[in-house]
Amino acid sequence: MATESINRPEGPAVYRVDVHQDYELLYWCGLFGCRPDELRHAVAKVGQIAEAVEQEILVGKAARRKKAQKERD
């Protein structure tokens, strides 16, 4: 039906990370498992789109893990 297609969203919802609101900062840090400074850095680097921020945080965590592993060896 035509009305059915009008009521459905066109694509996936885009979530934006707001690091200027304390409650949002706490929410996203809890969700991504990062510190506030890591979240702010990721947002400054890739923008506010949550998916891009999450990927940046994961890349940062992987790099820190790799560096720590090298230091242990």
Number of C-alpha atoms within 10 A of each C-alpha: 5 6 7 7 9 9 8 8 8 8 6 6 7 10 10 15 22 19 20 9 10 10 11 13 19 15 15 21 18 12 10 15 14 16 14 16 12 17 24 19 14 21 22 12 12 15 15 18 14 18 13 17 25 21 14 19 20 16 13 14 14 12 12 12 12 12 11 11 10 9 8 7 5
